[in-house]
């Protein structure tokens, strides 16, 4: 466990801008190891390293070919040679790379879930067995090694089924099979991304997540969130690819209560600490099904902070080190939308610093490849529709500024 007098933080993951801003607002000195190395990260951190070196006229490349978890470790070690850092905060991207997490934790303590706890919730077989013992609903799931097994399992589960990589993030490399004729295609595509392949019953419903804080003996659900998945209007090429979120989720009190009960069961059973998220699908009859746990800060961070009026990094640190959870004074009187825009083709990044609602800002005149993340939009409104409409209008304006590379 890190010492309580924490002053400097190293944030590690694919996209660290929102966490870095929150930590800076809480008066911590910030370092980052990041994939994109965006302009607003540079402006927020004391020092950072990134896999992408953004330069005018140069391509940022494709995440699929550039992303290597061991490089996060290498960059972290390089920063630590020059700077004294008290603790590590995790963003997305390393959830399933347990060796890297162990190595990082051996150098500077990870503040939050230990690598052992992360393994417990991310190794799918043991995780779903744990949910079964808890009596928590989840989509019927099996792990398969070949097409024949996949066909047998799909017949037993019942179509449609979802094929997922056992390791991954952001909804990438997930495919649906609606009948036996689509099994081979789906399995082959997913197996290229992961040695182990999950076959899961498709639950028709609302994609959602719960953002919560946990201590050794208590859990506070902060918000339920609507997830935005596979939006072609944002040029997301993956059918289940993450496109952002709307906070809070519009749902009945009964659904809210069911989700909160599930979150508390799961968090306490697996010993989760600090800021975490649970992805859910809420069926048409209002039954929540647990899909997975994200045992670190989530992409909802900035929206959650705006809606309930807390600093999530400060709250995470207090939960982990002092066992205290925040009192939420601000009721959810606004909605906050985050949209992640993807490049419709190979484009030159415009100067997006003129838009106060934009995050994850690329350096002007860098080249963004087709289908790669372009930027994020954060908007607020008194209703869900107002918040979403603002974000869509801004997205349209940004897309109008793009021109081919």
N, C-alpha and C positions, 0 to 999 in steps of 0.2 A: 504493500500500500504506500502511495507517495506521501511525503510529508505534507502537513496541513498548510504550511506557508508557501503556497504556490504562487509564483510570479510570472514564470515563462512557460509557454505551451507550444508543443509541436503538433500541428494538425496534419494528418496523413489520410489521403484518399483520392478518389477520382476528381471530386469537385469540392473544394474546401472554402470557397468564398463566403458562403453564408455563416459557417462556423467561425471563420476568422473575423468577420464583422461583429458577430455577437460577442466573441471573446475580447475584441478590442473595445467594444462598448462597456464591457465589464472591467476594463483597465488592466488587462493582461498584456504582456509582451508576446507577440505572436511570430512564430516561424511556421512554415508550411512545406510539405512535400505533396505535390499535386500532379495530376496528369496534364491539364490544359495550360496552366501558367497564365491565366487571363489578366487583363490590364487592371481590373479592380482588386485582384489578389495582390499584385505588385504594390498597389497603393495602400494596402491594408497591413501588410506584413513588414516586420523588421528585415527579414530575409527569407527567401524561398528557393526551392528547386523544383523543376517540372520536367516531365518527359518530353512535352512539346516545347520547342524553342521558337516562339512566335516572332517572325520577322517579316517586314514589308516585302511583298512579292514572293514569299515562300509558302509552300503548302504546310498545313498543320498535320497532314497525313490522315490515316484511318486508325481509329482507336483499336480496332480488332487486331491489326498487325503490330501496333506499337506498344500496347498495354502488356507489361510484364511485371508481376508483383514483386519479383526479386529486385527490380530496379528501384522500387519504393524504398526498400531496405538499404540499398547502396546509397541513395540520395540522403536518407535520414542519417546514416553514419557520417557522410561528408559534412552535413550541417553540425552534427554533434562534436565533430573535431574542433570546430571553431567557436561554438556557442554553448553556454551552460543552459540546459533545459530541464525543467522540473518534472514535466509529465507529458504524456501523449494523449491526444483526442483522436478518435477514429471517425472518418467519413466512410462512404461506400467504396467498394473495390477490393477489400482484403478479407471479407467475411469468411471465405472458404479456404484461405491460404494460411493454414495453422502453423506451418513451420516459420513463415515470415513473421507472423504475430508473436510466436514464442521468442524469436530472435530479437524483435523490437522490444518486447517486454523485459528481456534480459539486459537491455542497454539502458532504457528509460522506462519506468513503469507506465503501462496503459491505464489511464484513469477511467474506470468504468468496469466493463466485464473483462474478466481474465480470459486468456486464450482457451483455458479449459472449459469455461462456461460458454464461450462462443462456439466451440466445437460441439458441445451438447445440443445446442439449438440448431446448428447448421448441418450436422450429419443427419440426413433425412430419415434413415431407418429408425434410429433411436429416438429422434424427435417425435415422429408420428406414434411410435409405441408409447411414449410418455403422454401424448395427448389422449390416447385411447385409455390409459390408466386413469387419467383425470376425468374422463367422461366428456371431453371437449370434442365437438364435431369438427371434422376436417374432410375434404374430398377424398373418397376412396383412392388409395395410392399404392403402387407397387413399383419395385425397381427391377428392370429387365436388362438382359445382356445381349439379346439378339432379336431379330424380326419374328422368329417363331414364338418366342416367349411373349413378345409384344402383342401378337395376334391373339394368343390364348388369354392373356390378361384382359385385353380390350373386350373380348367376347363376354368374359365373366363380369366385368365392370358395367358394360353397356355403353353404347355410343351416344353422343360424341365423347371422345377422350382427348386429353391434352398430353403432349409429349414435352418433357422439360429436361434440361441438363441438371444433373445433381449439383453442379457448381455454377454459379453465375450471379448476375445482378442486372437490374434495370429492365427486366422482362425480355432480355435478348434470347434468341434461339429457341423460342417456344412455338410449337406447331400443334394444330388441331387435326384429328382424323375423325371423319364423320361416318366412315364405313371401313370394311376390311380392305377395300381396294386402295385406301389412302395410308395404310399403316406403314408400308415399306418406305414410301417417300418421307413421311414424317419422322420415322425412326432414323433413317439414314442422315437426314439433315441435322437432327439434334445430336446424334452420336459423334458427329464431326467436332462438336464443341465440348463434349463431356464423355468420359469413359463410361460412367453410369448414367442411365437414362430412366427418368421417372415416367410412368404412365398413370394419369390421374383422371378421375371422372370430372367432366366439365360441369361446373355448377353455374347455372344461368342466373345472373343477378348483378348487383352493384359491386364494383371493385372499390374497396375501402381500405383504410388503415387506421390504426389507433396509435397516437403519440402519447407516451406515458413516461413517468419518472418512478424509479423504484429504489427502495432501501432494503436492508436485510429483512425487515418485517412489515413493510408497508408499501403500497402502490397508489399512485395518483394518476388517473387517466386525465390527460390535459385536453385532448380533442379527438373526436372521430373525424376522419377526413375522406373526402371523395377523391379517388384516384382517377387520373386521366390516362387512358391506355390506348396505344396504337392509332393516334389521330392522323389520318392521311392529310387533313387540312394543314397540319404542321410539318408535313413531309417526313413523318416517322415511318421508316420502311419496315420495321418489325411489327407484326400484328399485335403483340402484347408489350411493345416497347413503352417505357415510361415517358410520359409527356407533361407531367406536372400534377397539380392537385388543387382542390378547392377546400378551404377550411372555413367553417366546419361542414361536415356532412349533414344534409337535411334528412332527418329520419325521425321516427316516432320515439317517444320516451321508452317504450317497451324494447325497441331495438337497441337503444342507447344502453339501457340497463343490462341487456343480455351481453352486449359487447364488453361492458365494464367488468362483469362477472368473469368472463372468459379471460380478459387481460390479467386480472388479479390472480386467477388460478395459475395461469401460465408463468407469469413473472415470478411468483413466489416458489413454484415448484422447481423451476430451473435456476433460481438464484440470480436473476437478472438485476443489474444495478445501474443507476443513473438513467440517462436518456436512451430510450429504445422505441422501436416501432413493431407492430404486428400487422401484417397484411391479411386481409379478410375478404371473402366474398359473401355478401348478404343476399340470400335467395329471395325470390319474389314473395315467399310467405314469411319473410322477416327473420329467417334463421341464419345466424352468422357461422361461417365455416373458416377455420384458421388455415391459411395457405403457408405462411412462413413468418419467422421472426427476423427482424433486422436489428442485431444487437449493438447498435451504435446510433449516432445522430442520423436523422432522416432528411430527405429532400424537402420536407414540410417545415423545416426549422423556422424560416423567416415568417411564413404565414402564421404559424402557431404563436410566435412572439407577438405579432401585430394583433391577433384576435383576442388573446387573453392577457396581454400586457405584462409579460415576464421576460427576463433575460434567461434563455435556456442554458447557455453555457454556465452561468453563475449557479443556476438551479441544479444542474448536473453535478457540479463540483460540490455543492452543499449536500446533495443526496449521497454522493460517494464517500466524502470525507467526514461528514458530521451526522449522517443519517437523518437529515431534515428535509422535508418537502415544503414547497412554497404554498402560501395561502393565495388562492386566486381571487383577487378583488374585482377584476374586470369581467363582467359577463360578456358572452359572445354577442355583441351588438352589431358587429360588422362581419362581412365575408371577405376572404382574401384568396385570390387566385394566383397560382404560379403556372405559367405556360413555358415549356421548353421548346424553342424553335429549332428546326433542323434545316439544313441547306437543301433547297429544291434542286439544285444542280451545283456544279463546281463554280463557286462564286468568290468575289473579292469582298472582304468584310468592310462595310462602311464605318464611319465614325459614329459609334452608338453612345458616346459619352454625353451627348446632348439630351438623352432621354433619362430623366431621374428614375423611371420605373424599371430600367434595364439592369440586370445582373449578369455575371459570367461574361464580361465584355471582352471580345477578342481585340487584339491590337489592330488598329486601322490598316487596311490594305494587305493584311495577311490573306491567304487563300484557304477557304473552307471547302472540303471535299463534299460531294453529293451525299446526303443522308447523315452527315456528321452534325453534332450540336453546334448551333450558331450563337445563341444567347438565351437567357431566361427573362421573363416578364413577370413583375409582381404588381398586382393591382388590388385595390380595395373598393368595397361598395356596401351600401346599407342592405342590399339583398344579394343573393347568389347571382341572379341574372345580371344585375348592374355590374358586379365585379367581373363576371365572365365577359360581358359585352365590352368593357373597357380594355380588357386584355386582348380580345379578338381584333378590336379596332387598331390597337397599337401594333399587333402582329402584322396586320395588313399594311400598315405604314412602313414597317421595317422591311417586309418583303419587297415593297415597291422601290426601295433604295438599292437593292442588289443588282449587280450586273455580272455577266459571266467572266470567269478568270481567263 
